[in-house]
């Protein structure tokens, strides 16, 4: 059986919006470079006065790009060492106490905290005992780098840590068009793939919670999802505790499910865990009973034939009025952010080589669903447009 979905077509939309990069803090830098890019005649007129200044700004911007990996390493180290979580519980403590309680070298800790303060992740305040000054997390850090936060991004730094060396060999992927062996979705490094699944589940929490306030759930009694979908199920169970769920994993990655269920525990056990071959969605059985009210697909379109199989199979296994729910980083969403989408396409290249299609617009995903038979569709916006879920109903 073959699919009539032509996922390989490269009729994706251009990214609709661009956001300025923030390599340097000065707004003057961005303004001057924008004038140079979009109003070159103006810059030519002013070149006698500020030409040298513009070149200095360009050089500074390039140096900021070249050294951004150093900032990433600094933040990543603080996450791994538990600095932000410690300061969340002990705000205003001195570097001495941070080093003592986290078993770190004092001089190194002092230097790390000073740098984090200069980067805007920490700020200095008088400590609780009026014995000098200590460090506290900034609001940005509280929002995203404290593990208790619902918008925690620390797992992303773990993923970056696992994929760092793969990015350093990007030139080989560009030369050959082949995926990076460490990042290959089916045969890559186990720890890298686990960190990818863990981060994706973390990132999915809040959008899922909001999604379930916007779609009808009265007839939802049984759903299926893969490794990325455990937190999706968790948020659904908060609203409908009686829902049964089935989890599916690739045979060489099935151990990930146990680790993810430990990391994101659910109030009940899965009805069934399906072990599938490497992406043979059309031929694999989706459970002993192939009848579902929701099929959740996360990033299944990042592979060409792989994605088309999943869309067609979803239509086959859904009950009447059942829903397929697709989440992709589409070109008209704001996540990770419009300015990051080109980099994400390069990451897909590392994961899947040239078999990885370009990112889709939600209109394109809707068309793919309709070609299979999902006549009723809707794009559900969550997190103020940051996450766009594409929903297709089976008549």
C-alpha positions in Angstrom: 0.0 0.0 0.0 1.4 3.4 -0.9 0.4 6.9 0.0 -0.8 9.5 -2.4 0.7 12.3 -0.3 3.5 14.0 -2.1 5.6 15.1 0.9 8.7 15.5 -1.2 7.3 18.5 -3.0 9.3 21.6 -2.2 6.4 24.1 -2.4 6.9 25.3 1.2 6.3 29.0 2.0 9.1 31.4 2.7 9.4 32.3 6.3 7.0 35.2 6.7 8.7 37.3 9.3 12.2 38.0 10.5 13.2 39.1 13.9 16.4 41.0 14.6 19.2 39.1 16.2 20.4 40.2 19.5 24.1 39.4 19.4 24.9 42.7 20.9 22.9 44.5 23.6 23.2 48.0 22.0 20.1 48.9 19.9 22.3 51.3 18.1 24.1 48.4 16.5 21.0 46.9 15.1 19.8 50.2 13.9 23.0 51.0 12.1 23.3 47.6 10.5 19.6 47.8 9.3 20.3 51.2 7.7 23.3 49.8 6.0 21.4 46.8 4.7 18.1 48.5 3.6 19.2 52.0 2.9 22.7 51.7 1.3 22.5 55.1 -0.3 22.0 56.7 3.1 25.0 54.9 4.4 27.0 56.0 1.4 26.1 59.6 2.2 27.1 59.2 5.8 30.1 57.1 5.1 32.6 59.9 5.4 31.4 60.5 9.0 30.5 57.1 10.3 32.0 54.7 7.8 34.6 53.5 10.2 32.1 53.2 13.0 29.9 51.0 10.9 32.8 48.7 10.1 33.5 48.4 13.8 29.9 47.5 14.5 30.0 44.9 11.7 33.1 43.4 13.2 31.6 43.4 16.7 28.5 41.6 15.3 30.6 39.0 13.6 32.7 38.5 16.8 29.5 38.1 18.7 28.4 35.3 16.3 31.8 33.7 16.5 31.9 33.6 20.3 28.2 32.8 21.0 29.2 29.2 21.6 31.2 30.4 24.6 28.2 31.9 26.1 26.3 28.7 25.5 29.0 26.7 27.3 28.8 29.1 30.2 25.0 28.8 30.6 25.1 25.1 29.9 27.7 24.6 32.7 25.6 26.6 35.2 22.6 24.4 34.3 24.5 21.2 34.7 26.0 22.3 38.0 22.6 23.3 39.4 23.5 26.9 40.0 20.2 28.4 38.9 18.2 25.8 40.9 20.4 26.4 44.0 19.9 30.2 43.8 16.1 29.7 43.4 16.1 28.0 46.8 18.7 30.2 48.3 18.4 33.7 46.8 21.0 36.3 47.7 23.7 33.9 48.9 27.4 34.6 48.3 29.7 32.9 45.9 31.4 31.3 48.9 28.1 29.5 49.8 27.4 28.5 46.3 30.8 27.0 45.9 30.6 25.2 49.3 27.1 23.8 48.9 27.6 22.7 45.3 31.1 21.4 45.9 32.8 23.8 43.5 36.1 25.5 43.4 35.6 29.0 44.9 37.7 31.0 42.5 36.1 29.4 39.5 32.7 29.9 41.0 33.3 33.6 41.6 34.3 34.0 38.0 31.3 32.0 36.7 28.8 34.0 38.8 30.3 37.3 37.6 30.0 36.3 34.0 26.4 35.1 34.5 25.6 38.5 36.1 27.2 40.4 33.1 25.1 38.3 30.7 21.9 39.1 32.5 21.2 35.7 34.0 22.0 36.7 37.6 21.9 40.0 39.5 23.5 41.1 42.6 21.6 41.9 45.8 22.2 42.3 49.5 22.1 38.9 51.1 19.6 37.8 53.7 22.0 38.2 56.6 23.2 41.7 55.7 26.7 40.3 55.5 27.5 41.7 52.1 26.1 41.0 48.7 25.0 37.8 47.0 23.5 36.6 43.8 19.8 36.1 42.7 18.3 34.8 39.5 16.9 37.4 37.1 13.3 37.1 36.1 14.4 35.6 32.7 16.3 32.9 34.5 13.4 32.2 36.8 11.1 31.8 33.8 13.3 29.4 31.8 16.2 28.0 33.7 14.8 26.9 37.0 13.6 23.4 36.8 10.4 24.1 38.6 9.3 26.6 35.9 6.5 25.4 33.5 8.6 26.9 30.7 11.9 25.3 31.7 14.5 25.2 28.9 17.4 23.6 30.7 16.8 20.3 28.9 17.6 22.1 25.7 21.1 22.8 27.0 21.5 19.1 27.6 20.5 18.5 24.0 23.0 21.1 22.8 25.7 19.4 24.9 25.0 16.1 23.3 24.9 17.5 19.7 27.8 19.9 20.0 30.4 17.7 18.1 27.8 17.0 15.4 27.5 20.7 14.6 31.3 21.0 14.4 31.2 18.4 11.5 28.4 20.2 9.6 30.7 20.8 6.7 30.7 17.0 6.0 26.9 16.9 5.9 26.9 19.8 3.5 29.5 18.0 1.3 27.7 14.6 1.2 24.1 15.4 1.9 24.1 12.5 4.4 22.9 12.7 8.0 25.3 12.9 10.9 25.8 9.4 12.4 25.5 10.7 15.9 22.2 12.5 15.2 20.5 10.1 12.9 16.9 9.7 14.0 16.9 5.9 13.7 20.5 4.9 14.3 22.1 7.8 16.2 23.7 8.1 19.6 21.3 6.9 22.2 21.9 9.6 24.7 21.6 12.3 22.1 18.2 10.9 21.0 17.0 10.6 24.5 17.9 14.2 25.3 16.0 15.2 22.1 12.8 13.3 23.3 13.2 14.7 26.9 13.5 18.3 25.7 10.6 18.0 23.3 8.3 16.6 26.0 9.3 19.4 28.3 8.6 22.0 25.7 5.2 20.4 24.9 3.7 20.8 28.4 2.1 24.3 28.3 1.0 24.3 24.6 -0.8 21.0 25.2 -2.5 22.3 28.3 -3.8 25.2 26.3 -4.7 23.1 23.3 -7.1 20.9 25.4 -9.1 24.0 26.4 -9.7 24.8 22.7 -10.7 21.4 21.1 -13.7 19.2 21.9 -12.9 16.3 24.1 -16.3 14.7 24.9 -15.8 11.7 22.7 -12.1 11.2 23.4 -11.7 7.8 25.1 -8.5 6.4 23.6 -5.4 7.9 22.1 -2.0 6.9 20.8 1.3 8.8 20.6 5.0 8.2 20.4 8.0 9.0 22.6 7.3 12.7 22.2 3.8 12.8 23.6 4.0 11.7 27.2 3.5 15.2 28.6 0.8 15.6 25.9 -1.0 12.7 27.5 -0.4 14.1 31.0 -2.1 17.3 30.2 -5.0 15.4 28.6 -5.4 13.2 31.7 -5.7 16.3 33.9 -8.9 17.2 32.0 -10.1 13.7 31.3 -8.7 11.1 33.7 -10.7 8.2 32.2 -8.9 8.4 28.8 -6.9 5.3 27.9 -3.6 5.7 26.0 -1.2 3.6 23.9 2.5 4.5 23.6 4.6 3.6 20.6 8.4 3.4 20.2 11.0 2.2 17.8 12.4 -1.2 18.7 15.9 0.2 19.1 14.7 3.0 21.3 12.0 1.3 23.5 14.1 1.9 26.6 13.5 5.6 26.2 9.9 5.2 27.2 10.8 3.9 30.6 13.2 6.8 31.2 10.7 9.3 29.9 7.9 7.9 32.1 10.2 8.2 35.1 11.0 11.8 34.2 7.4 12.7 33.4 5.3 10.3 35.5 1.6 9.8 34.6 -1.2 9.0 37.0 -2.0 5.7 35.2 -0.1 3.2 33.1 -0.4 2.8 29.3 -3.0 0.4 28.1 -0.3 -1.0 25.7 3.2 -0.2 24.6 3.9 -0.9 20.9 7.3 -1.8 19.6 7.6 -0.9 15.9 10.2 -1.4 13.2 12.1 1.6 11.8 9.3 3.8 10.6 7.2 1.3 8.7 3.9 3.0 9.7 1.8 1.5 7.0 2.8 -2.1 7.6 3.2 -2.0 11.4 0.3 -2.8 13.7 -0.7 0.2 15.9 -1.8 -1.8 18.8 -3.9 -5.0 19.3 -7.0 -2.8 18.7 -6.4 -0.2 16.0 -9.1 2.3 17.0 -8.3 5.7 18.4 -10.0 9.0 19.0 -6.7 11.0 18.9 -3.5 10.3 17.1 -0.8 12.7 18.1 2.1 13.2 15.6 5.1 15.3 16.6 7.6 16.2 13.9 6.7 13.2 11.7 7.0 15.4 8.6 10.7 15.9 9.2 11.2 12.8 7.1 9.7 12.6 3.6 8.2 9.1 3.1 8.1 8.6 6.9 5.7 11.5 7.3 3.4 10.5 4.5 3.0 7.1 6.0 2.0 8.4 9.4 -0.6 10.7 7.9 -2.3 8.0 5.9 -2.1 5.4 8.8 -3.6 8.0 11.2 -6.7 8.2 8.9 -7.0 4.4 8.9 -6.9 3.9 12.6 -9.1 6.8 13.7 -12.7 6.2 14.7 -15.4 8.4 13.1 -15.0 12.0 14.4 -11.5 11.1 15.6 -8.7 13.7 15.4 -5.2 13.6 14.1 -3.2 16.4 15.9 0.1 17.4 14.2 2.7 19.7 15.7 5.5 20.9 13.5 7.7 24.0 13.7 5.8 25.6 10.8 7.0 28.6 8.9 4.1 30.7 10.2 4.5 29.9 13.9 6.7 31.8 16.3 8.5 28.8 17.8 11.3 28.4 18.2 11.2 31.9 16.6 11.1 33.0 13.0 14.8 34.0 13.3 15.7 30.4 14.4 13.8 28.5 11.7 16.7 28.5 9.2 19.0 27.0 11.8 16.4 24.4 12.6 16.3 23.3 8.9 20.1 22.8 9.2 19.6 20.7 12.3 17.1 18.6 10.4 19.8 18.2 7.7 22.1 16.8 10.4 19.4 14.5 11.6 18.0 13.2 8.3 20.3 14.4 5.5 18.7 15.6 2.3 15.7 13.3 3.0 14.6 15.9 5.5 12.1 18.2 3.7 12.1 21.9 4.2 9.8 23.2 7.0 6.2 23.5 6.1 3.6 26.2 6.5 0.4 25.2 8.3 -1.5 25.7 5.0 0.7 23.0 3.5 0.1 20.6 6.3 -3.7 21.2 6.0 -3.4 20.3 2.3 -1.5 17.1 3.1 -4.3 16.1 5.5 -7.1 16.9 3.0 -5.4 14.8 0.3 -5.7 11.8 2.6 -9.3 12.4 3.5 -9.4 14.8 6.5 -12.0 17.2 5.1 -12.5 19.2 8.3 -9.3 20.8 9.5 -8.3 23.6 11.9 -5.1 25.3 12.9 -5.2 25.9 16.7 -3.0 28.6 18.0 -1.5 28.3 21.5 1.0 30.4 23.5 0.1 33.5 21.5 1.0 32.0 18.2 4.1 30.3 19.4 2.7 26.8 18.8 0.3 26.0 15.9 -1.4 22.6 16.2 -2.9 21.4 12.9 -6.0 19.3 13.6 -7.8 17.0 11.1 -11.1 15.3 11.9 -12.2 12.0 10.3 -15.8 12.2 9.1 
